[in-house]
Amino acid sequence: MGVNPTVHELDEDPRGKEMEKALMRLLGSSSAVPVVFIGGKLVGAMDRVMASHINGTLVPLLKDAVKKAEEEEWFLRVISSILDTNQMMY
């Protein structure tokens, strides 16, 4: 499917505790990690990810995130090419 997850270890980040507290407020939970974001959107803790899988909404979420990432990558390549061409003109 082309999904390459990014893992952010809060215990290795100087602001990790602060981020964990913010996630706890967002989730309304005393345990904020692990938390999953797909395509920049908060899905929630693993129970929410599993529920999304069971109810059939997880795969469409992943496919949409991959599609958006591919579109963004294509757009960035086009912009980069235009910028490179403009630099060669000056």
C-alpha positions as CSV (number, residue, x, y, z in Angstrom):
1,M,0.0,0.0,0.0
2,G,3.0,2.3,0.2
3,V,2.6,3.2,3.9
4,N,5.8,4.3,5.6
5,P,5.0,5.2,9.2
6,T,7.0,7.8,11.1
7,V,7.6,7.1,14.7
8,H,8.2,9.9,17.1
9,E,9.5,8.8,20.4
10,L,8.4,11.2,23.1
11,D,10.8,10.0,25.6
12,E,13.7,11.0,23.3
13,D,12.3,14.5,22.7
14,P,13.2,17.4,25.0
15,R,9.5,18.5,24.8
16,G,8.2,14.9,25.0
17,K,6.4,15.3,28.4
18,E,4.8,18.5,27.2
19,M,3.6,16.8,24.0
20,E,2.3,13.9,26.0
21,K,0.3,16.2,28.3
22,A,-1.2,17.9,25.2
23,L,-2.2,14.5,23.7
24,M,-3.8,13.5,27.0
25,R,-5.9,16.7,26.9
26,L,-6.8,16.0,23.3
27,L,-7.8,12.4,24.0
28,G,-9.4,13.0,27.4
29,S,-7.4,10.1,28.7
30,S,-4.8,9.5,31.4
31,S,-2.8,7.4,28.9
32,A,-1.9,9.3,25.7
33,V,0.6,7.1,24.0
34,P,0.9,5.3,21.7
35,V,-1.3,7.5,19.5
36,V,-1.7,7.2,15.7
37,F,-2.0,10.0,13.2
38,I,-2.8,9.2,9.6
39,G,-2.3,11.9,7.0
40,G,-1.8,14.4,9.7
41,K,-5.2,13.6,11.4
42,L,-5.5,12.2,14.8
43,V,-7.0,8.7,14.7
44,G,-6.4,8.0,18.4
45,A,-4.9,5.2,20.5
46,M,-4.6,1.6,19.4
47,D,-8.2,0.8,20.4
48,R,-9.4,3.4,17.9
49,V,-7.1,2.1,15.2
50,M,-8.4,-1.4,15.7
51,A,-12.0,-0.2,15.7
52,S,-11.3,1.6,12.4
53,H,-9.8,-1.6,11.0
54,I,-12.8,-3.7,12.1
55,N,-15.4,-1.2,10.8
56,G,-13.6,-0.9,7.5
57,T,-12.5,2.7,7.7
58,L,-8.8,2.2,8.3
59,V,-7.8,1.1,4.8
60,P,-9.6,4.0,3.1
61,L,-7.9,6.4,5.5
62,L,-4.5,4.9,4.7
63,K,-5.1,5.0,0.9
64,D,-6.3,8.6,1.1
65,A,-3.1,9.5,3.0
66,V,-0.9,7.8,0.5
67,K,-2.7,9.5,-2.4
68,K,-2.3,12.9,-0.8
69,A,1.4,12.3,0.0
70,E,2.0,11.2,-3.6
71,E,0.1,14.3,-4.9
72,E,2.2,16.6,-2.6
73,E,5.4,14.9,-3.7
74,W,4.5,15.4,-7.4
75,F,3.6,19.0,-6.7
76,L,6.9,19.6,-4.9
77,R,8.9,18.0,-7.8
78,V,7.1,20.3,-10.3
79,I,7.8,23.4,-8.1
80,S,11.4,22.4,-7.6
81,S,11.8,22.0,-11.4
82,I,10.3,25.4,-12.0
83,L,12.6,27.0,-9.4
84,D,15.6,25.2,-10.9
85,T,14.7,26.5,-14.4
86,N,14.2,30.0,-13.1
87,Q,17.6,30.0,-11.3
88,M,19.3,28.9,-14.6
89,M,17.7,31.9,-16.3
90,Y,19.5,34.4,-14.0
